[in-house]
Structure formats: structure tokens, C-alpha cells
């Protein structure tokens, strides 16, 4: 099959990582894959595109900084003559309906697939696309239910395919003592970890407020890894709460595996999710999780066993869950870690998710020929 994947920009987010993972996996399976981005560059841009098995095409000749600006997108689709067009991210999905209208008129054997990977309110053009495209992939059952209840889509038009693990853990990952020492965590220090872009909806500030109420005499740290426009404000909040010795900012990691190997517990307070890549990766590395309720959160772990979903802004309940997990005896901690890793590696296995996409593509391709 000829597959076109559309993504606005290769920033350091979970959707962008999925775009690259799927592009590489579909190409490795023998399909002709072209990844189209609106903007050039980005934190996750392939360092040597010529060595990739897929083709990478950029629409903007220079980076305008505009995520929505997609000059020549329709012409690019017409030139590539794909059988499948997969749109990832809000901006690409805003264009999905127009692409389906275009190919419906000129090339009826093309199936355009929109995706729902966010809990944010959807722009009008996105909602319009959902009605016009051939099919929709939601990355959580919560997302599918939202599309049916709020957007009136028929359930048969939606397939749930969870995110694939981008950084699958090795079976016996070794403890990263050097990174712990770098940030002043001792052998008994319990390290809470959050990995996310610093954007308003990721809500790292709430994690700081939760940490501010933990026992001052406890041996714990909070690591907020990532970068973005909200990092400076979060750092100021840390200083105002006098938590500079407790809260660390490791920065952006292209591969966060060393962070998972150094931490004890995953914490997440995002107010807007589709399905948290961070939480499923943390589970795969054996980290139990405490997270605020949001779309898809309960699908990231085994509720009440490997992870706990806490009502939004209930800081007391969040602290209680964190404190309970940090006080687990070693045997209970090891058993919980093993269960988390087994669950995540089975549920979010990349081969399983890629196979689900390719099965859907084949079914849609056959249907469009009749």
C-alpha cells in the first residue's frame, strides 16, 4: 500500500513520536510510506532523512512558526496518489475533511483516516473532518465514547488503537544510580517522575502543589522532565514554595529511558489527555503511577493495582496514594512493578498496534474499491 502520514511539526510530543514510529514500522512492513510535515525541523526531526525507510516531505520552505500553515498540501496528496492518508495531530486533522473531499472527487479509492489523540476541545474544522473522512482512529475507549456521545459519530466508523510503546523497556533494566546521584537522590530516596512538555494543559504546577504538602521530613524528590513555555513559571513556583532542594528539572530527553530507570513512581496531573504515552512507558519500566483523572487515564494501567486515578484537584487523595506507594515494602513494590511492566508490554506492544493499523488499512482499501 501507499500510505501518506500527515503531521504538522515534529516537536517533542507523544503524537509526534507515534508518527515516526508508525512511519518506520509501516515502511519496514514493505509499504511505501511518505511522512508529510507542515514545518521543517523540530526536536524529533530525523537527523539523516536519507537513511530512513520512509520519505519525509516538508511543505514550508522555511519555518514560519505557524503550525496550521500547510502550503501545497492538497497538491502533495494528489502527486503521491496514496491509498491511505493518516492524519495525526490537531492541525493535520483540521485538514483531513478537505483531503477526503478532494480525493472523493478525483481519486475515489483513497481512504482518509482522522485520529483522536487529545482530550482538548476540538476546533470546528476538526469536528467537520470527523464527519467527512472515511474512518476515525481513537487511541482510547474513552475517546471513542466521546466521539459517539458528543460528536454523533456512528460507533462502526471508529476503531480504538492504543498508542504503541515508543521506548519498550528491556526485561531486566538496571537501576540508574549515576543519574540519581547527579540530582542528589540517595539510596533510600523515593523519586517521583513526570515526563511531559511544559504546556498549560500538562499542569506540572499542580504536581508542585501536591509535593508542597508532603511530609517535610520524608526522603523524596520530584523530577519534572521536559521543556516548554511553562517551565520558567513552574520553576518560580518551586522557589516560592521553598522546594528547590526537592524538585528537579532534568530537561528534555530524546529517550527518557534513563529517567525511568532512576525513578520509583510516575506522577501525572495533565488536564487534557487522549492516552498518556508517559504513563504507559513508565508502566513498561515497572513504575507504579498516580495520575489525575482525564480521558484515557484509566486505560494506561491496572486501576487499583499498578496505578491510581485521582479526582482532579484532590491534592489530599493524590498525596495519600503517593505516600502509600512510597511506603510499600520491597516485596510488594517488586510484585507491583512486575505486574505494571507485564500489563504495559502486552497492551501497548508496538507490533500489536502496527498490525491493528495495517489490518484497518487493508479493510478500508478493499472497501473503497467496491
GIMOSUL-V673807 format. One record per pair of residues at least 12 apart in sequence whose C-alpha atoms are under 8 Angstrom apart, sorted by the first residue. I is the first residue (numbers start at 1). J is the second residue. If there is no record, write none. Layout:
i: [I,I]
j: [J,J]
//
This chain:
i: [1,1,1,1,1,2,2,2,2,2,2,2,3,3,3,3,3,3,3,3,3,4,4,4,4,4,4,4,4,4,4,5,5,5,5,5,5,5,5,5,5,6,6,6,6,6,6,6,6,7,7,7,7,7,7,7,7,7,7,8,8,8,8,8,8,8,8,8,8,9,9,9,9,9,9,9,10,10,10,10,10,10,10,11,11,11,11,12,12,12,12,12,13,13,14,14,15,15,15,16,16,16,17,17,18,18,18,19,21,22,23,23,24,24,24,25,26,26,27,27,28,32,33,33,34,34,34,34,35,35,35,35,36,36,36,36,37,37,37,37,38,38,38,38,38,38,38,38,39,39,39,39,39,39,39,39,39,40,40,40,40,40,40,41,44,59,59,59,67,68,68,74,74,77,78,82,83,83,83,83,84,84,84,84,84,84,85,85,85,85,86,86,86,86,87,87,87,87,88,88,89,89,89,90,90,91,93,93,93,93,93,94,94,94,94,94,94,95,95,95,96,96,96,96,96,96,97,97,97,97,97,97,97,97,98,99,100,100,100,100,101,108,109,109,109,110,110,111,111,111,111,111,111,112,112,112,113,113,113,113,113,114,114,114,114,114,114,115,115,115,115,116,116,116,116,116,116,117,117,117,117,117,117,117,118,118,118,118,118,119,119,119,119,119,119,120,120,127,130,131,134,135,135,135,136,136,136,137,137,137,137,138,138,138,138,138,139,139,139,139,139,139,140,140,140,140,140,140,140,140,141,141,142,142,143,143,143,144,144,144,161,161,161,162,162,162,163,163,163,163,164,164,164,164,164,165,165,165,165,165,165,165,166,166,167,167,167,168,168,168,168,169,169,169,169,170,173,173,174,175,175,176,176,176,176,177,179,179,179,180,183,185,185,188,189,189,189,190,190,190,190,190,190,190,191,191,191,191,191,191,191,191,192,192,192,192,192,192,192,192,192,193,193,193,193,193,193,193,193,193,193,193,194,194,194,194,194,194,194,194,195,195,195,195,195,196,196,196,196,196,197,197,197,197,198,198,198,198,198,198,199,199,199,200,201,201,201,202,202,202,202,203,203,203,204,204,204,204,204,205,205,206,206,207,207,207,208,208,208,208,209,210,210,210,210,211,212,212,213,214,220,221,221,221,222,222,222,223,223,223,223,224,224,224,224,224,225,225,225,225,225,226,226,226,226,226,227,227,260,260,260,261,263,264,264,265,265,265,265,265,265,266,266,266,266,266,266,267,267,267,268,268,268,268,269,269,269,269,270,270,270,271,271,271,272,272,273,273,273,273,274,274,274,275,275,275,275,275,276,276,276,279,279,280,280,280,280,281,283,283,283,283,283,283,283,283,284,284,284,284,284,284,285,285,285,286,286,286,286,286,286,287,287,287,288,288,288,288,288,288,289,289,289,289,290,290,290,290,290,290,290,291,291,291,291,291,292,292,292,292,292,292,293,293,293,293,297,300,301,301,301,302,302,305,306,306,306,306,308]
j: [31,32,82,83,84,31,32,33,81,82,83,84,31,32,33,34,82,83,84,85,86,33,34,35,36,77,80,82,84,85,86,19,23,33,34,35,36,85,86,87,88,35,36,37,85,86,87,88,92,19,35,36,37,38,87,88,89,91,92,36,37,38,39,67,68,70,89,91,92,37,38,39,40,41,42,67,37,39,41,42,43,44,45,42,43,44,45,42,43,44,197,254,196,197,276,277,88,89,117,44,88,89,44,166,163,164,166,88,166,354,35,54,52,53,54,354,354,358,53,54,53,54,54,55,54,55,56,57,54,55,56,57,56,57,58,59,56,57,58,59,58,59,60,67,68,69,70,71,58,59,60,62,63,64,65,66,67,58,59,60,61,62,63,63,254,71,72,73,91,91,92,99,102,99,103,110,109,110,111,365,110,111,112,113,361,365,110,111,112,113,112,113,114,115,112,113,114,115,114,115,115,116,117,122,126,126,114,115,125,126,129,123,125,126,127,128,129,125,126,129,112,113,114,126,129,133,125,126,128,129,130,131,132,133,129,112,112,132,133,134,132,368,365,368,369,365,368,133,134,135,364,365,368,133,134,135,133,134,135,136,137,129,130,133,135,136,137,136,137,138,139,136,137,138,139,143,274,138,139,140,143,273,274,275,143,272,273,274,275,143,272,273,274,294,295,272,273,151,153,153,157,157,158,159,157,158,159,158,159,160,161,158,159,160,161,162,160,161,162,163,274,275,160,161,162,274,275,295,296,299,160,296,295,296,274,295,296,158,159,160,353,356,357,275,348,353,275,277,348,353,348,349,350,353,354,277,280,281,345,348,349,350,281,350,255,257,281,281,284,285,345,257,281,284,285,285,261,285,261,261,262,258,259,261,262,262,258,259,262,262,248,220,221,219,219,220,221,219,220,221,263,264,265,326,220,221,222,223,262,263,264,265,220,221,222,223,263,264,265,266,267,222,223,224,225,259,260,263,264,265,266,267,222,223,224,225,266,267,268,278,224,225,226,256,278,224,225,226,227,278,225,226,227,228,226,227,228,229,230,231,228,229,230,230,270,271,272,269,270,271,272,269,270,271,224,234,268,269,270,234,237,269,313,267,268,269,234,237,238,247,315,315,316,318,319,319,241,243,319,319,246,246,247,248,246,247,248,247,248,249,250,247,248,249,250,251,249,250,251,252,253,249,250,251,252,253,251,252,282,285,287,285,287,287,288,287,288,289,290,325,326,279,282,287,288,289,290,289,290,291,289,290,291,292,291,292,293,312,291,292,294,292,293,294,294,295,294,295,296,297,295,296,297,295,296,297,299,300,296,297,300,300,301,300,301,344,348,344,300,301,306,337,340,341,343,344,340,341,342,343,344,345,337,340,341,336,337,338,339,340,341,337,340,341,306,307,325,336,337,340,301,306,307,308,307,308,309,310,318,321,322,307,308,309,310,318,309,310,311,312,313,318,309,310,311,312,309,344,340,343,344,340,343,336,336,337,339,340,321]
//
